[in-house]
Structures are given as structure tokens and as C-alpha cells.
Amino acid sequence: MLKIEQEKIMGLEQRYQQTQSLLQQQLQTLANEYNQPILDRLQKAVEIVADRKKVNYVLDVSKLLYSKTGIDITVEVKAELARLDAEAMKK
């Protein structure tokens, strides 16, 4: 009886792990699906502002180790992103 119960528990644990893995994969797929359009619009906004300002490199300040001077285009990118978002909402 004990062996049968242990096998049942092991089967339940295995199904739990499989279900958990499947749900994690589905969650990752959904996150990618919903985040990608946002990241695409952000990339487009950065490109538009960089072209307008004649900037060749745009760095994320969270990954920047040191900077003494430079052009901060954050405000312009936010404005451009808001414009792109407004356009997307109209469609």
C-alpha cells in the first residue's frame, strides 16, 4: 500500500512540474507578444530623435559606467513615443 501511495505522489509531482513548465512557457510567450510592440515603438522613437539630433550612438544610462558630458535625449524620446502611441491608438 505504501509503495502504491508513493507512486501516486510521484506521479502527481511529475504532472505538477510538467504543468508548471507549460504555464511558464505560455507566460513567456504572452509577455513577448505584449512587450514586443512596445519595444518596437520605443526603438522607432529613439531612431527618429537620434536622426533629428544627428546622434550616432544612444546609450541606456542604466548600463553606462561613466559619462562626463553628452546629449540627453530622454525628454525628446518620451515625447516622440507619446506621439507614436497616439498614432497607434487612432488605428
C-alpha contacts under 8 A as a table, 3 or more apart, distances in Angstrom:
res1	aa1	res2	aa2	distance
1	M	4	I	5.15
1	M	5	E	6.26
2	L	5	E	5.16
2	L	6	Q	6.16
3	K	6	Q	5.05
3	K	7	E	6.20
4	I	7	E	5.14
4	I	8	K	6.26
5	E	8	K	5.00
5	E	9	I	6.22
6	Q	9	I	5.08
6	Q	10	M	6.12
7	E	10	M	4.99
7	E	11	G	6.08
8	K	11	G	5.06
8	K	12	L	6.20
9	I	12	L	5.03
9	I	13	E	6.13
10	M	13	E	5.05
10	M	14	Q	6.14
11	G	14	Q	5.09
11	G	15	R	6.23
12	L	15	R	5.15
12	L	16	Y	6.06
13	E	16	Y	4.98
13	E	17	Q	6.19
14	Q	17	Q	5.17
14	Q	18	Q	6.23
15	R	18	Q	5.05
15	R	19	T	6.04
16	Y	19	T	5.14
16	Y	20	Q	6.03
17	Q	20	Q	5.02
17	Q	21	S	6.09
18	Q	21	S	5.12
18	Q	22	L	6.17
19	T	22	L	5.09
19	T	23	L	6.10
20	Q	23	L	5.16
20	Q	24	Q	6.15
21	S	24	Q	5.14
21	S	25	Q	6.29
22	L	25	Q	5.15
22	L	26	Q	6.24
23	L	26	Q	5.01
23	L	27	L	6.04
24	Q	27	L	5.03
24	Q	28	Q	6.17
25	Q	28	Q	5.14
25	Q	29	T	6.19
26	Q	29	T	5.04
26	Q	30	L	6.19
27	L	30	L	5.14
27	L	31	A	6.08
28	Q	31	A	5.03
28	Q	32	N	6.13
29	T	32	N	5.20
29	T	33	E	6.11
30	L	33	E	4.92
30	L	34	Y	6.16
31	A	34	Y	5.32
31	A	35	N	5.85
32	N	35	N	5.17
32	N	36	Q	5.72
33	E	36	Q	5.76
33	E	37	P	7.62
34	Y	37	P	6.53
34	Y	38	I	7.47
35	N	38	I	5.31
35	N	39	L	6.21
36	Q	39	L	5.06
36	Q	40	D	6.01
37	P	40	D	5.00
37	P	41	R	6.23
38	I	41	R	5.24
38	I	42	L	6.19
39	L	42	L	4.99
39	L	43	Q	6.09
40	D	43	Q	5.12
40	D	44	K	6.21
41	R	44	K	5.00
41	R	45	A	6.09
41	R	81	L	6.71
41	R	84	L	6.84
41	R	85	D	7.68
42	L	45	A	5.06
42	L	46	V	6.20
42	L	77	V	7.93
42	L	81	L	6.20
43	Q	46	V	5.17
43	Q	47	E	6.18
44	K	47	E	5.07
44	K	48	I	6.15
45	A	48	I	5.16
45	A	49	V	6.24
45	A	77	V	5.66
45	A	78	K	7.88
45	A	80	E	5.41
45	A	81	L	5.37
45	A	84	L	7.46
46	V	49	V	5.29
46	V	50	A	5.90
46	V	58	V	7.95
46	V	77	V	5.69
47	E	50	A	5.05
47	E	51	D	6.01
48	I	51	D	5.25
48	I	52	R	6.16
48	I	80	E	7.81
49	V	52	R	4.95
49	V	53	K	6.04
49	V	73	I	7.37
49	V	76	E	6.60
49	V	77	V	6.16
49	V	80	E	7.42
50	A	53	K	5.14
50	A	54	K	5.74
50	A	55	V	4.80
50	A	56	N	6.96
50	A	57	Y	7.93
50	A	58	V	7.51
50	A	73	I	7.95
51	D	54	K	4.94
51	D	55	V	6.31
52	R	55	V	7.83
55	V	58	V	7.25
59	L	63	K	7.59
59	L	64	L	6.93
60	D	63	K	5.61
60	D	64	L	6.40
61	V	64	L	4.85
64	L	67	S	7.33
67	S	70	G	7.26
72	D	75	V	7.77
73	I	76	E	5.34
73	I	77	V	6.09
74	T	77	V	5.13
74	T	78	K	6.15
75	V	78	K	5.17
75	V	79	A	6.29
76	E	79	A	5.09
76	E	80	E	6.13
77	V	80	E	5.02
77	V	81	L	5.94
78	K	81	L	5.01
78	K	82	A	6.13
79	A	82	A	5.08
79	A	83	R	6.29
80	E	83	R	4.99
80	E	84	L	6.19
81	L	84	L	5.01
81	L	85	D	6.01
82	A	85	D	5.02
82	A	86	A	6.12
83	R	86	A	5.10
83	R	87	E	6.27
84	L	87	E	5.02
84	L	88	A	6.15
85	D	88	A	4.99
85	D	89	M	6.19
86	A	89	M	5.14
86	A	90	K	6.45
87	E	90	K	5.26
87	E	91	K	6.77
88	A	91	K	5.37
